[in-house]
Structures are given as structure tokens and as C-alpha cells.
Amino acid sequence: MVNQNNSTSEVQNQSSDDNKNLMSIAQYLKDAHSSHKRSIPPLEQWHPKHCGKMDLRVKANGEWWHEGQLIKRQALLDLFSKVLWKEAGKFYLKTPVEQIEIEVEDEPLLVNQVDQIDIDGQFYLQLITINQDVVIVDQEHPIFMRDFQGEMRPYVHVRFGINALIQRQAFFHLIEYGELLENEQGDTILSLQSGDFHLQLGT
């Protein structure tokens, strides 16, 4: 009975710590970024201590779950997505004072909008995530295909080694800006152009 009580107490303490960590990060972000403008903090300049792992999971469909509860507040998700950090294959929420590991099944960001924009007379592909990250496709932010659980999925590199999954409807829109070709093996290839950057995707 003593062991069971101790185990229950440890779980409760962990849950309390997770809630405290999550709220402290949210408060920091609110204080540091009070404007409505989407801006990413200089995470690469921060070197905080690692503060363990919290029960926060980003599922492959883009849903964020904390202690078994779906986080539905988009404003909160937008804040947390600003401090996403990837290091040695692991994902974290990072502030100047703490770095807390979270679980990500695939990638933590989702692209739901694709546009073609004109910059100084050249056309570029612009991708926007559900958190309002704006990505201009270029050599540093390429679109690529990758296998996830036996399914080839399209992604774009966003920042700090973190990619965004391009949602199905957005990918169909992306196809409209490209050209479908067939290679020598008879496979269909999507050819895309963004400024001077040219890429081909196997579909």
C-alpha cells in the first residue's frame, strides 16, 4: 500500500510539474511577444538547462495533446509553436531558462495554404502553416517527399531542422502551380519552380 501511495503521489507531482511548466512557457511568451505580429524568438541564441520531459504529444495529424487532453485553443498552440526546437532528433519547447522535451509523432507543423506570389517580377511559392508561419520555398526551405508509416507525404523545411507536413488539400493546390511530368521509368513527377529554385517531386 505504501508503494502504491508513493507511486500515485509521484504521478500527481509529475502532472503538477507539467502544468506548471506549460503555464510558465505560455506566460513567458505572452510577456515577451505581446504584439499580434508573428515573430520567432532567437532560439539558436538561447542555451537553457534541460528540464526533463513533459506529457505533451503532437500527433501525426497535427493535434496537440497534454496529459491526454486535446489542446483546442489555437492562440495557445500558436504561442507554443514559436518555441519549438529540435536537437539530436528530439523535439523541445525552449525558452531562455528552460528546455523541455515533448513527443512528436511526425512533424509538429502543418501547411494549410499555398500561394504563388510576385517578388520583383519573379514568382515564388509561398506556404503558410496553421500557426501562420510564412515559408518562401527556396534552397534553404525545400519541399520534399518522405515516408511516414508506409505512406509518402510532402513536407517543407521551416526552421531549426523542423519541417511542416503539407496537408492534402494544400498539396493539390501546389500541383496547380507546377507541371506533372513522366520520367523514363513511367513514374509521375511534379516539377515546381520558386524564383530561381527548381525542384522535382515523385508523386
C-alpha positions as CSV (number, residue, x, y, z in Angstrom):
1,M,0.0,0.0,0.0
2,V,2.9,2.4,0.8
3,N,4.4,1.8,-2.6
4,Q,1.1,2.4,-4.4
5,N,0.6,5.7,-2.5
6,N,4.1,6.8,-3.3
7,S,3.5,5.9,-7.0
8,T,0.3,7.9,-7.1
9,S,2.0,10.8,-5.4
10,E,4.8,10.8,-8.0
11,V,2.3,10.8,-10.8
12,Q,0.4,13.7,-9.3
13,N,3.6,15.6,-8.7
14,Q,4.6,15.0,-12.3
15,S,1.2,16.2,-13.6
16,S,1.5,19.3,-11.4
17,D,5.1,19.9,-12.7
18,D,3.9,19.5,-16.3
19,N,1.1,22.0,-15.8
20,K,3.4,24.4,-14.1
21,N,6.0,24.1,-17.0
22,L,3.3,24.6,-19.7
23,M,1.8,27.6,-18.0
24,S,5.2,29.2,-17.3
25,I,6.1,28.9,-21.0
26,A,2.8,30.3,-22.0
27,Q,3.3,33.3,-19.6
28,Y,6.8,33.9,-20.9
29,L,5.5,34.0,-24.5
30,K,2.7,36.4,-23.6
31,D,5.0,38.7,-21.8
32,A,7.8,38.6,-24.5
33,H,5.5,38.8,-27.6
34,S,2.6,41.0,-26.7
35,S,2.1,42.2,-30.3
36,H,0.0,40.4,-32.8
37,K,2.8,40.1,-35.3
38,R,4.1,36.6,-35.9
39,S,7.7,36.6,-34.9
40,I,10.0,33.7,-33.9
41,P,12.4,34.3,-31.0
42,P,16.1,33.8,-31.4
43,L,16.1,30.2,-30.1
44,E,19.5,29.4,-31.5
45,Q,21.0,32.1,-29.2
46,W,19.5,30.5,-26.0
47,H,21.3,27.8,-24.0
48,P,18.9,26.9,-21.2
49,K,19.2,23.9,-18.9
50,H,17.2,20.7,-19.9
51,C,14.3,20.3,-17.6
52,G,13.2,16.8,-18.4
53,K,10.2,15.7,-20.4
54,M,6.5,16.6,-20.1
55,D,3.4,14.7,-21.1
56,L,2.8,16.7,-24.3
57,R,2.4,14.9,-27.6
58,V,1.9,16.3,-31.1
59,K,0.1,13.6,-33.2
60,A,0.8,12.9,-36.8
61,N,-2.5,14.7,-37.7
62,G,-1.2,17.9,-36.1
63,E,-3.3,17.7,-32.9
64,W,-1.6,18.7,-29.6
65,W,-2.4,16.6,-26.5
66,H,-1.4,17.4,-23.0
67,E,-1.9,14.8,-20.3
68,G,-4.5,13.0,-22.5
69,Q,-6.5,16.2,-23.2
70,L,-6.7,17.8,-26.6
71,I,-5.5,21.4,-26.6
72,K,-8.1,23.3,-28.6
73,R,-7.1,27.0,-28.1
74,Q,-5.4,28.0,-31.3
75,A,-3.9,31.1,-29.7
76,L,-2.1,28.8,-27.2
77,L,-0.9,26.5,-30.0
78,D,0.4,29.5,-32.0
79,L,2.4,30.5,-29.0
80,F,3.9,27.1,-28.3
81,S,4.8,26.6,-32.0
82,K,7.1,29.7,-31.7
83,V,9.4,28.0,-29.3
84,L,9.6,24.6,-31.0
85,W,13.2,23.3,-31.1
86,K,14.8,20.2,-32.5
87,E,18.1,18.8,-31.2
88,A,19.6,15.4,-31.8
89,G,16.4,14.1,-33.3
90,K,14.3,15.2,-30.3
91,F,11.7,18.0,-30.0
92,Y,11.5,20.6,-27.3
93,L,9.7,23.7,-26.1
94,K,12.5,26.2,-25.4
95,T,12.8,29.5,-23.6
96,P,15.8,31.4,-22.3
97,V,15.6,29.5,-18.9
98,E,14.3,26.0,-19.7
99,Q,14.2,23.4,-22.4
100,I,11.5,20.7,-22.0
101,E,11.3,17.6,-24.2
102,I,7.9,16.8,-25.9
103,E,6.8,13.9,-28.1
104,V,6.2,14.5,-31.8
105,E,4.9,11.6,-33.9
106,D,5.8,13.0,-37.3
107,E,6.3,16.8,-37.6
108,P,4.8,19.5,-35.3
109,L,3.7,21.9,-38.1
110,L,1.0,21.7,-40.8
111,V,0.8,23.7,-44.1
112,N,-2.8,24.5,-45.0
113,Q,-2.3,27.3,-47.5
114,V,-0.3,27.5,-50.7
115,D,0.1,30.7,-52.9
116,Q,2.2,31.9,-55.8
117,I,3.5,35.4,-55.1
118,D,5.3,38.0,-57.2
119,I,8.6,39.4,-55.8
120,D,10.4,41.8,-58.0
121,G,9.0,40.3,-61.1
122,Q,9.7,36.7,-60.1
123,F,7.2,34.1,-59.0
124,Y,7.7,32.3,-55.7
125,L,5.8,29.6,-53.9
126,Q,4.6,30.7,-50.5
127,L,3.4,28.2,-47.9
128,I,1.6,29.1,-44.7
129,T,1.1,26.9,-41.7
130,I,-2.0,26.8,-39.5
131,N,0.1,28.7,-37.0
132,Q,0.7,31.5,-39.5
133,D,4.3,30.7,-40.3
134,V,5.1,32.0,-43.8
135,V,7.7,30.0,-45.8
136,I,9.0,31.0,-49.2
137,V,10.2,27.9,-51.0
138,D,13.9,28.1,-51.8
139,Q,17.1,26.1,-51.4
140,E,17.0,26.5,-47.6
141,H,13.3,25.8,-47.5
142,P,12.8,23.0,-50.0
143,I,9.7,20.8,-50.5
144,F,10.4,17.1,-50.3
145,M,8.7,13.7,-50.0
146,R,9.3,11.4,-47.1
147,D,7.9,8.1,-45.9
148,F,5.7,8.0,-42.8
149,Q,4.3,4.6,-41.8
150,G,4.3,3.3,-45.3
151,E,2.9,6.5,-46.9
152,M,4.8,9.1,-48.9
153,R,4.0,12.5,-47.5
154,P,5.0,16.0,-48.7
155,Y,6.9,18.4,-46.4
156,V,8.6,21.7,-46.4
157,H,11.6,22.7,-44.2
158,V,10.6,25.6,-41.9
159,R,13.3,26.4,-39.4
160,F,15.8,24.8,-36.8
161,G,15.6,21.4,-38.5
162,I,11.8,21.4,-38.1
163,N,9.5,20.6,-41.1
164,A,5.8,21.1,-41.8
165,L,3.6,18.5,-43.3
166,I,1.7,19.9,-46.4
167,Q,-1.9,18.9,-45.9
168,R,-3.6,17.1,-48.7
169,Q,-5.8,20.0,-49.9
170,A,-2.8,22.3,-49.9
171,F,-0.8,19.8,-51.9
172,F,-3.5,19.6,-54.5
173,H,-3.3,23.4,-54.8
174,L,0.5,23.1,-55.0
175,I,0.1,20.8,-58.0
176,E,-1.8,23.6,-59.8
177,Y,1.3,25.7,-59.7
178,G,3.6,23.0,-61.1
179,E,3.8,20.7,-64.0
180,L,3.2,16.9,-64.0
181,L,5.8,15.0,-66.0
182,E,6.7,11.4,-66.6
183,N,10.2,10.1,-66.2
184,E,11.9,7.3,-68.1
185,Q,10.5,4.7,-65.6
186,G,7.0,5.9,-66.2
187,D,6.7,7.5,-62.8
188,T,4.8,10.8,-62.4
189,I,7.0,13.7,-61.4
190,L,5.8,17.1,-60.1
191,S,8.0,19.8,-61.4
192,L,8.0,23.1,-59.3
193,Q,9.6,26.5,-59.7
194,S,10.0,29.1,-57.0
195,G,12.1,32.0,-58.1
196,D,15.4,30.5,-59.4
197,F,14.9,27.4,-57.4
198,H,13.7,24.3,-59.3
199,L,12.7,21.0,-57.8
200,Q,11.0,17.8,-58.8
201,L,8.9,15.5,-56.5
202,G,8.0,11.9,-57.1
203,T,4.2,11.8,-56.5
